Amino acid sequence: QQKTAQQPTTPPEPEWPDEWPPEPEYTATPDPQPTPSAAATNQNAGADPWVIYTLADAYQEREPLEYIAGKVFALPSLNIVYGAPGTLKSFLLADLAVCTAAGVDWLPRAPHQGGGHGLATKQHTVLWLDFDNGVRRTHDRFASLGRGRGLPVSTPIRYASMPTPWLDASNKGNIGRLVIRCKDIDAKMIVIDNLGTVSGNVDENSGEMVGVMSLLRQLAEETGAAVVIIHHQRKSNGTPGGRAGDALRGHSSIEAALDLALQVERDDLSDTITVKATKTRGVDVLPFGALYTFADDDGGELHTAKFFGLETEDLKSGIAIETAIMNALYGTTLNKTDLANKVKTTLQGVGVNRIRERIDRMAAEKRLRVTPGKTTNEQMYTRL
């Protein structure tokens, strides 16, 4: 400061983003060659780059969906992991990134719960983009996670921290350049920390987030990768009694664009966290837990870190409802009203109508025995 005061003629430092050169025009990668049926549909389309498909295309055999870990984060997909500050959401996701790059199980069962396998991963190159924690903390975290599993330096985890120029996910050119970077290293898991810092001048509570999320979807589709965005939840954690997804901060278009949203919760200073899905487009992801373990070096700095899986009580999924129905019918026969009410006492967070619908489904699938009751239209339900 003293030196600056003595040289008032020194020009000021340029401010971002005005002084950065404009992003080059980005041309999207052409669509894959259409199938014969789609090509036939488009044979008179001239220069139109769109490919119009038919049921012949829809009926063709396709490879099974591939996931990053277990049935979490399909390829390609657009996803968010969110939670309050201090829930270890970024660290947990970095643990998944390291496991994916190494091709080892994520969240193996905690030793005090008997040990065992976690969620299987298939080895892929991972690209982590940090716009939140800073260079030093990002180095330290990946070093500790790598040491925690004894990984070699050749493990294909790639990361950038606070890079210049900054990523603006509202800018097509920025996303286009990121697509090129990801393709150059064949990254199949792309993590961006966090949404609020890369949305440019777009207010996350405005409808303009539609454009941001659309470009992030393009990133996933063009790279074939699982794009995972780290975000925050509302301070109020949503409306009491409302949808779980209401806790996700920002405009409703953010949640609407996602394939999977995972909410991370942690009690203050606890070493255990709980993860639950609040939005899914594919297979259900049941709640799961994780245990954070670490060791410091002689100087008190983080040296190794590793997350283990924990069993978590499931009180809302379809499987949980069916289990409660079977338990409620153990050794007895009940009509639908009594059965639904009994299940409701066990699963207080599940609506009665959803329980009744599940009873009907299990009866239709012959997983419950249905017999006439004592009154007109009454049906009695028994375990098979």
N, C-alpha and C positions, 0 to 999 in steps of 0.2 A: 504493500500500500504506500509506503514512504517513497519508493522508487517511482511509482506511478505519479505521485504528487509532484515530483521534481521534473517530470517530463510530460507536461500537459499536452504536447503536440502529438503524442503517440496515438495513432488511430485506434478506435475501440475495436474489440474482438467482434467478428461477425456473428450475428445471431441466427440460430436455426429457426425455421428452415430456409429463410430467404436467400442465404448466400450459397446454398448447395446447388450444384448443377442440376438441371431438370432430369428426371428419370427418362431413359430412352423409351420409345414406343415398344410395347410388348405385343408380340403376335402369339396367340395361343397355339399350343401343339395341335395339329390336325386330329380330328376324331379318328379312332381306329377304322380300318377298312370295313365297310359294312358287309353284313352277310349277303348272300345272293338275293334273298327275298327282299331285304331292305334296299339293295342296289336296284332291284327291278322296280320297286316302288318309286325310286328317285331317278329312273333312267331319263326322264324328260325334265329333270329339275334344273338343267343348265348349270350355272355357277353357284347355285344355292348350296352353302356348306352344311346345312342341316341334314341329318339322316333321319328319315321317317321309318319307324319300325312297324311290324305287323304281329299278329299272334304267332305266325310262323317263327319269328325271332324269339318271342316270349317262350315258346315251347321248347326251344333248343336246350340241350344239356349244357349246364355251366358247372365250373369247378365249385366245390363247397366253399362257403365263406371262410376266410382266414381271419383269425383274431390275434391281437398282440399277446394277451395272456388269458388262458381259459376261454371264456366267452365275453371278455371285456375288450372293447375298442376294435371293431371290425375294420378290415381293409377293403376299400377306403371308407372313411367316416369322419364326421365333424363332431367333436365332443367337448364338454367342459367339466372340469373338476373345480369345485368352489367350496368355500367355507369362511368362517370368521378368521381374522388375523390370529396367528399363533396355533392353528390347528395342525400344523406340520403337513399341510396339503402339498406344498411344493417339494418338500423333502421326500414324502411318500412317493410322489410321482417320479422324482429323480431316481428313487430306488427301483421303480419299475423300468425306467429308461436303461439303467445299468444292467438289470437282469435281462432285458430284451436284447441289448447289444451283446451280452455274453451267451444268450441262449440257455439260461438256467431258470429254474422254477422261481416264481415270484411269491413271496409270503409263504415260505415253508412253515409248517405247523410249529408253534412255539415249543421249546424243549419241555417246559413244565406241563404241557398238554400232551406229552407223549411223542412229540416230533412227527415227522412225516412229510410227504410231498406237498407242494403248494400248487399254484396255478402254472401250468406248463406254458412256456414261451417258445417261439421259433426265432432263431437268431436273425436280427435285422440291424442294419445301420440306423442309428438314432441321431436326430439333430435337435438339440436343446437351444432355445433362444431366450436368453435372460434379459429382460428389460425392467428388473425390479430389485434383485438382491445385490448386484454389483459383482465386480470381477473377483475380489478376494474371497467372498463367501461362496461364490459358485465354484472356484477352484477347490476350496476346502471341502465342500460337500461331496463333489465327485471323487476327490481323493479318498475321503473317509469311506464312502460306499464301495469304491473299488478295492480298498484294502480289506474291508469287511468280508469280501468274497475272494480275496486273493487273485484278482484279475490282472492279466498282463497288460502292458501299455498298448498292445496291438488291438485290444477290444474296441470295436467300431462305435464308440460313443463320441459324437462331435458336438461341440457347443460354442456359442458366442455369447459374450456378456457385454451389455451396454455398447453395441457396435455403432459406428458412424459410417454412413448416414443411418439414422434411426428408422425402424420399420414403421410405415404408415399403412395399416391394413385397409384404409379407406381409399387407397390409391392403387389403381390397376397396375401401373408400372412397377410399383414396389412389390406387389404380390407376384407379378410376372418374373421379376428378378429372383425372388425367393423360390419360385418354381424351378428356375434354372439351377440355382444352387443345390436344391434338394435332389434334382435329377442327376446332377454331376456326381453325387456321392451315393445315389440310390437309397435315400433315406425313406424308410417305411413307417417310422414313428417320428412325428414332428411336434414338439412341445413349445408353446409360446407362453411366457410368463411376463406380463399378464394382459388381459383384454383391455383394461382401462388405459394402459400405457401405450398401446399400439393402435388406438382408434383414431389417431389424427386429431382433427378439430371437431369430430363428431361427438355430440352429447350422447352418452350411453343410455339416457332416458328418453331419447327421441326416436322417431320412426326412421331416421337416417341410418340407424344400426342395421336395417335391412341390407343396405349396400355393403357394409363391412362384413356381415355374416355371409353374404353371397360370394364375396371374393375369397373368404376363408374356405367356403365350400369348393370353390374352383381350385384352390390350392390342394385340397384333398383329392378331388377327382383327377386332376392333371398328374399328380404324383403317385396316385394309388396308395396313399399313406393314410394312417390314422392320425388326424390332426387333433391335438388335445390342447385346449386353451385353459389356462388357470385364471380364475376370476374370484370375486368376493361375493359374500351374501349381504343382504340388507342388515342394517344394525338391529332392526326389530325381529329378524329371523322370520319374516313373513307375518301374515295375519293370523292371530290365534284361531284355531279351528279351520283354517283355510288349507289350500293345497300345499303339499310339501314344496313344490316347485316355486311357490310364491316367494320363497326365501332368496331366490336367485336375483341378484341386483341388476337393475337396468330395464330397458324396454322389453316388452313381451316378445318381440321379434327375435331376441337372442335365444330364448328357450325354444321358440318355434323352429329355429333352423337346425337344432341339434339332433343327433342320433342317440346320444347318451349324455345325461347329466348326472354326475356323482357329487353328493354333498358329504363333506368331511366334517366330523364333529369330535371335539376333544374337551374334556374337563380341564380346568386350570391346573397346569403343572403335572398333569397325568402323563404317563408313558404309554397309554393305550388310546387308540382312536377308533371311531366307528365310521364306516362308509356305507351310504345307501343311495340307491338310484332314485332320482326324482323325475326323470324323463327317459323313456326308452322307446325306440322305434323297432327294435328287433327282439331278440330273446330277453327274457327278464333277467336282471342281475340282482340276485338276492343280497341282502345286507351282509357285510363282512367286516371283520375287525383286524387291527394290526397292533403289534407291540413294537415300540421303538427302543432299540438298545444301542449303546455307544460306549466308547472308551476314550479317555483323554490321554495325551502324552504327558511326560514329566513336567512340562510347562503349563499344563492345564488347558491346552488347546485340543480341539477335536481331532482324534487320530483314526478311529474306525467307527463305522455306523452300519446298522443292518436292521431291517424290519422283518418281523415274523408274523404269521397269520394267527388269528384268534377266532374261536367259535363265537358267534354273535346270535342273540335271540332274534328269531324271525317272527314278527307278530302281524304282518300285513300282506304277505304274498299269497298267491293262489294256493301254493303248496301248504302254507301255514293254515289257511282256512280249511282245506281238505283234511289236514291232520287233526284240527280241532273238531271237525264234524265227526270223524271216526272215533275220537276220544269221547265225545259227548254221547255217542251211541253205544259205548262199551257196556254190555250186559243189560241193555234196555231198548225200548222202542218208543219213539216220540213222533208227534205230528210236526209239521213244518214250523209252525209258530213257536212251539216249545223248543224245538231243536235250534232254530235260529237264535232265540233269546239265550239259550245256554251257551252257544258258541260266542255270542256277543259279550258275555261276561268274561270270557277268556281273552278275546281279541277286541278290546274296547276301542281301538282306533279304526276298526273296520265297520262300515255301514251295514245295517240289517239287510238292505236290498241286495247288496253284493253277496252276502252269506246265503240268502235265499236262492239267488241265481246259481251259486255254486252247488247247492243241494239239488236243484233241478238238473244241472249238468251231470252230476254224479249218478243220479237216478236214471237219466236217459242213456248213460254209458254202461248201465247195468252194474255199477259199483256199489249201489245200495239196493236193498230189497224194499219194494213198495207194496203195501197192502191196504185194503179199504179200512177206514176208521169207523167209529160208531155213529157219526153224523154224516149228513149228505155232503159230498165233495171232500170230506176229510180223508187225508192220506197219512199212513203211518210209515215211518222209515226205520229200517233195521240194518245193521251191518251184515254183510254176506259172510 
